[in-house]
Amino acid sequence: MPARTHYSAGEIADALGKTERTVRRWIADGSLPSVKIGGSRLVSVAEFNRLLGVEDWALPDLGQRAEAHK
């Protein structure tokens, strides 16, 4: 499976324990840069890592997350 390159606002909100609305506000005010792909605003892995202050961190794959909650 190819490595992820972008995350949705919902994925970032879940990972940080914030609301999706908060993450969307960060995107809207420019503090969390994003790109529009199709009809969605997505945040690059690099920008997410910058937000966290780390060099190389990735959210678990959504499929893995779903399996972990079973």
Secondary structure, DSSP 8 states (H G I E B T S, - for coil): -----EEEHHHHHHHHT--HHHHHHHHHTTSS--EEETTEEEEEHHHHHHHHT-SS-----HHHHHHHT-
